[in-house]
Amino acid sequence: MAIAKSLLAVALALLLGAGIVASIGENPLDAGAALVEGIFGSWSGIASVLFTTTTLLFAGLAVAIPYRGGLFNIGGEGQLLVGAFAAAMVPLGLPFLPGIVVIPAAMIAAALAGALWGAIPGLLRSTRGVHEVINTIMMNFIAAGLTGYLTVHVFQEPGMIPQTAAIPAAARLPRLGALPIQGNPFPASSPANIALFVALAAVLFVSWLVQRTPFGYELRALGQGEKAAITAGISPKKTILAAMAWGGALAGLGGVNEVLGFRYRFLDNFSGGIGFLGIAVALLGRLSGWGMLLAALLIGTLSAGAIEIDLFTRVPRDIIWIVQAVILLFVVAGDHLFARGSRLFSGRRA
């Protein structure tokens, strides 16, 4: 049923998008063909999808862990920014370190920065009762302002572009096209890098964390309500704080994909809202590892395909953003309608 609801949401959103394309006088089939050909017609297009999917996976996991505990982390965007900034600062501050040391150090710094940014709303929620949605939204603005100020006024390299200096070569993650694999089809310049494998490992880790550990049990109990958690001998305050910190850490790791694997520097406001798309990934994927992987691939395909549609058709890329937003709306609305229908059906049977 959960899979059916997600597929229905995607189908309805695509139909709505096709209707919008038709309403402006364009052929929806031509737009769809341009998207498919532009993305899957070359290994460069596939690499672009995998690159975007990597960050989306981290952003989705950042939502999924708190959501298991009944918490809503809207702060993935800010946690991603501070994580990316921290990932850049380590190699820039310690340029003499070898890659085997500086890369793990930068990844740890990114996770810790994100965890801190997630823990602050968790602390406010657990100790003061301030709703985490409000906290995390406000923390997004603080993260954007803080990283922007530091980039422009403290660490900006000479020039007009608001970005830091390039990180040393030793701190850069290998791209898929540079891997020593016979017949490697990926272009060397394609953005996809081995952060993809880190994201896949994170999916497995989160599944283990939630399903196989004491913390996972406490988190799932909290998701049934704070009273249920207290009855089970669980401290809601500690679990709320830990859940938000874990979510922030995973979002922060998403910055590694951008800084260590692609741009090799921190670019101010690089994310473009991808942290918010993590909400769609988590909900569309039904919080399961495989589900979120498929959801990230779908949304990554749409995001990468927006450029292709904009270039090779007269359909504006904004249509893709509408489809992505509508998918999330249909997922949430569908859950509500199904739940309401189930209650009505149960009441009639009784």
PyMOL commands that set and color helices and strands:
alter all, ss='L'
color gray80, all
select helices_A, chain A and resi 2-23+28-40+43-68+76-93+99-128+132-155+169-171+176-178+195-212+214-223+226-231+236-263+274-284+289-312+318-349
alter helices_A, ss='H'
color red, helices_A
deselect
rebuild
show_as cartoon
